[in-house]
Amino acid sequence: MAAGLLAPGAPGTPGTGTASAAPSAPGTPGAPGTPPVPAAPAAPAAPAPDRSVSALLTDLQRLYREAGSATARYRATDEELSRRRDRVGTLQRRLADARGALHTSRGAAARLARQQYRGADSLSPYLRLLTARSPRQLLDERYILARVSQHRAAAVDRLTGSERTADGLASAARAALDEQQTLAARHREERDAVTGKLDEVERLLASLTPEQLGRLGQLESAGAEAGTPREFVESGALAGPQARSAAPSATGEAALRYAVGQIGKPYEWGAVGPTAFDCSGLTSKAWAAAGAGIPRTSQEQWNELRRVPLGALRPGDLVVYFPGATHVALYLGGGRVVQAPRPGAKVKVSPVAANPVLGAVRPDPDEPAMTGYRPPELPSGADAGSDAGYDSTTAP
């Protein structure tokens, strides 16, 4: 079981034809002042024959950490870009409504102007007094004229207010669109930074011999076991498939069954199904399918969901990995998780400690455990393949 070779946050090269959480960025360049994203460094040279495998492992771990950080920045920008697009759409709809109201107000003002031009109420109060047949008629006319005057004043106020509203919304929509374009430019730069790091990883792995790849897997396994938190070991969560697990909630059970149903589908960076997933795409989609929306990224899941002790894990909980919370999986029970590991791998069942565990969170902490729980039946070969997402005997 390789640990660090299992991508932190499992970024990967974007594919086509798969639903993705990363919307295409508009083509308009960003406004000046956009914080630059450092360009990806040049690809590492092919390893020298006498270079130690441990040094190669250090390089791979560094590259995956850098890719994980780049992915975290990309996903954060992606979420913000989505919010800004929604904001622009809302402002544009409100602006269209305001322009409609302004058009109506201008029409009313034009009608009043025509009435005044025709002199519809141009008689002076003195002439009205002379022509009135009775004081009652005079009072009625004065009342009607007062109402007409109020109507005109209200029409002018509506026109003025509509103009102010339309002008304000137009300014806000322009500012929001400028911000969206700035974010779109940063979005593209961060996407390119991620793919650049992943290209480095692929080139380094492609340069290794089968013997080096096999040794890398062994070293990484040893590192994962050594780094497993003592609390986790003592909890019994690593006791294996036959270990007794707590029962999930009804919602957690539905999320877990959805995740198990995706076993065998490929990993794809940014994908949220239905044909491919990345790590947090799988966890967020599983809980959404169960009727409980959770944050999209592993960092948001770690920061916003309620944390639970490792010794209190129940199926459906999310196990989060690496110091930066850059990878996540669904706890299956019996010391195992369902995860989308990294590019080149497929959704599979893995040991819960295949990566350095940061902690665990529970999307539904207030839901009681269900009774009569039966674990989902796993498909044949659910745990087949390397947890690192590459074949340890052949170069990718």
N, C-alpha and C positions, 0 to 999 in steps of 0.2 A: 504494500500500500504506500504510494507516494503521497507526501503531504504538501510541501511547498510547490511541487510540480503541479498540484491541483490548483488551478488558477485562483488567486485571491479575488473573489468577486467575479471570477471566471469571465473576463472580457474575451471577446473573440471577433474575428472578422465578420462584418455584417453580411448576411446573405440576402437573397432575393426571394420573393414569393412567400414570405413568412410574416405573419402579423408581428409588428415590432413596437416596442414602447418608445422608440426613438423616431419621431416624425421628421420628415425631410425638411431641412432648413431652407428658407426662402433664398433666392439667389441674390438679393440685394445686399451689398457689402455693409458691414457695420459702421457705425458712426465713429469718428476719431476718438481716441481715448480708451478704446477697448483694451483691457489688460492682456498683454501678449501671453501666449502659451508657449513655453520653451519647446523648440523643435526637438524631435526625437534624435538622440545621438546616433552616430553611424553604427551599422551592424557590427557585432564583434567578429573578429577574425576567426578563422577555423582554428580549433584548439591544436596546440603543438602535441606531438605524440607523447612527450614526457610530462604533459600537464596532468596534475592529479585530478581524480574524479571529484574529490571534495572541493577543489577550486572551481570546477565546472558547476557543481551544485550551488556554490555560493553565487556564481554569476546568474544562474537560473532563478534563484530565490530573489536576487536583487531585481532582475528584470520583471518578475511577476509582481513584486511589491510596487515597482514603478508603474506597471500596467494597471494594477489595482487602484493606485492613487489617481492615475489619469482617467480611469473608468468612473471613479467616484465624482471627479469634477465634471465629467461629461454628463453623467446621470443627473447631477444637481442642476446643471444648466438646462438639460432637457426638460426637467420638471418645471423650472422657472419659465422656459420658453413656452411651454404648453399653457401655463397660467397667463402669460402675457398675450398669447394668441386669443385666449378666451376673453381677456379684457378688451382687446382691440375689437373683437366681434361684438361685444356688448355695447361698447361706445358707438360703434358704427350703426347699430340698430337704434340706439337712442337718438343719434344724430339724425337718422332718417325720419324718426317720429317728430323730432323737433322741427325739422324743415317742413314737414307736412303741416304742423300747427302754425308755423310762421306764414306759410302760403295762405292758410285760412284767415289768419289775422290780417294779412295785407289785403285780402279780398274785402273783408269787412270794413277796413279803413278806407278803401277806395270807394265803396258804396256811400259811406258817410260824407266823403269829400264831394261826391256828385250831388248828394242831397243839399249840402250847404251851398254849392254853386248854383243850384236851381232856386235857391231861396225858399226852401220848404218851410222855414220857420223865421223868416226875416222881418215879420211885423214887429214893430216896437211895442212895448207894454202899453204905451199911451193909446195907440191905434187899437190894440186888442180891447182896451177898456171901452172905447167909443163904439166898437162894432159888436160887443157882446150884448146879447138880448137880455141877459139877467146876470146877477152876481154869481149865481150857481154855475152858469156856463163859463164865466170867467175863471172861477176856481177850478173847474174841471179841466179847462185848457191849460192852466198853469201847472196842474198836477201832471198832465200828460207831457207837457214840455219838460218838466223836471225829470220825469222818467226817461225821456229821450236823451236828455243831457247826461244822465247817469249812464245810460247805455253806451253813449259815445265815449265817455271817459273810460268806461270799462274796456271798450274795444281798443282804445289807445294804450291802456295799460297792458292788455294782452299782447298787443303788437310789440311793445317795448320789451316785455318779459320774454316773448318768444325769440326776439332777436338776441337778447342777452344769453338765453339758454343755448341757442344754436351756435353762437360764437364760442361760448365756453366749451361745449361738447366738441366742436371742430378743433379747437386748440388741444383739448385732452386727447382726442383721437390721433392727431398728428404726433403728439409727444409719445403716446403709447406705441404707435407704429415705429417711430425712431428707436425706441427702446427695444422693440421686438427685432428690428434689423440688427442692432448692436449685438443682442444675444444670439441671433442666428449666425453671425460671423464667428462669435466665440464658440458656438456649438460645433461648427465645422472644424475649427482649429483643434478643439479638444477631441473630436472624433478622429482626426488625423493623427493626433498624438497617441491615442490608444492603438490604432492599427499599426502605427510605426513600431511601438513597443512589442506588439504581438509578432510582427514580422521578424524582429530581432530574435525573439524566442524560437520561432520556427527555424530560422537559419542556424541558430546554435544547435538545436536538437538534430537538425538534418546533418550536421557536421560530425555527429558522434558515431562511434562504432556500436554494434549490438552489445558488445561486452561493457562499454561505458554506460549505455542506457540501462542495462541490467543492474550494474553496480549503483547507479544513481537511485534507482527504485529502492534498493536495499538500504542505502544511506538515509533516504528520506523516511522510510518506514521506521528506522531506529530513532530518528529525530522526533518523529511524531509521538512515538511511545514515551520517549524521555520527557517530552513537553506536555504530556497530558496532566491536567490539574489533579492534585491529590484528592480534592473533593469529589471529582468525577470517578476516580478509581475506587474510593471508599464507598461511593453511593451504590455500587453494584450495577450501574447502567452499562458497564462494559462486559457484563458476564456472558454475553452471547445470545443467540437467537432463542434459547430455551429459558432465558431469564424472565422472571415474572414482571410485567409492566403494569402500571396504573392504567385504568380505562380512560379513554378520551371523552370529551363532551360529544354530544351528537353532531355539533357543527365541526369539531375537530376530526371526527371520524369521517365525515363527508369530504373534508379537505384532503385527508390522507388517502382515501379511496380514489379521489381524482388524481392525486400525484402518482399513485401506483399505476393508474391507467395510462400514464404517459411514459412508463418505463420502455426504453428502447428508442425513444425519439431523440434526434440529435440535439446537441448543444448549439446554440447560435447566439452570438452577442446581441443583446437588446431585444431578443424575441420573447413574446408572451403567448406563444401558441398560435394556432392549434397544432402546427406540424413541428415546431422546434421551440426551445426555451433556453434562457440563461438562468443562472441560479435563483435570483430573486424574482425573475419572471415566472418560474415554476411555483415558488411559494406564494406569491401574490395572486396568481391565477387560481391556484388550488383553493385558497380561502375565499376568493371571489365566487368561484363555482359553488362553494358551500353556503353562499349568501352572506358572507362577512367580508367586506372590503378592508384591506390593510394597506399600509404604504407600499410603494412600488420597489424601492431600493433596499438593499441589505442594511445600509447605514440608517435609513429612516426606520426600518423595522426594529433595529436594535435600540434606537434612541426613543421611539414613540410607543412601543408596545411594552406591556408590563413584564419585568424580568422575574424569572423563577429560579430557585436553586437547581443546580445540575442534578442533585439527588432526588428532585421532585418531578423530573420530566414525565410527561404523559404523551402518548401518541398524538400527533398533530402540532405539538409545540415546534418552535423554530430554534434550531441550534445555529449559533452565529460563530464565525471563525475569524482568526487573525486579529491583531491589535486594532486594525482600522475598521473592523466589522465589514470586511470586503467579500465575504462569502457566507452563504446561508443554505440550510437544508431543512427538510421536515423530519422530525423524529418519528421513526417507525415503531420503536419499541425493541426490547431485547438487545440493546446496544447497537442498533443500526439506524441509519437515516436513508431517506430517498433524496437524491440530489441530482442537479445538472452540473457535472463537475467543471468542464472547461472545453475549449475548442478541440475537436477531434474525438470527444467522448460522447456518450449517450446518457440519457437519464437512467439512473441505476440505483441499486441498493449498495450502500457502503458502510463500513464500520464507522461508528459515530466519532471515533478519534482519528480518522484518516487525515485530519488537518488539526492544527493547533486551535483548541476550543477557546473562544472568548467567553461565552456564556449562552444563556437560553432565554427566550421570551415566549409569552403566551398571548395569542390574539384574543382569547375569550376567557379571561381569568375569573369572571363571575358566573360562568356556566358550570353546572354540576357535571360530574362524571356520569356517563351513561351506564346503565345496568345491562348485563348480558352481552358485553362486547366480545366480538369475535374478530381477530385480526384479519385484514384483507389477504386473500390468496395471491401469492406472488407468481408472476409468469416464469416460465422456465428461462434460466440464464439471467435472472434479474440482477445478480451480483457479478456477472461475467465481465471481464475486461479490467484494465487498470484503472484505479481510482484517480490516477494522474491524467487520464485521458489520452495516453499514448501507449503504443505497444512497447513493452520493455525489451523485446528481443529484436525489433527491427526499427530502423529510423523512420520517422513519419514521412 
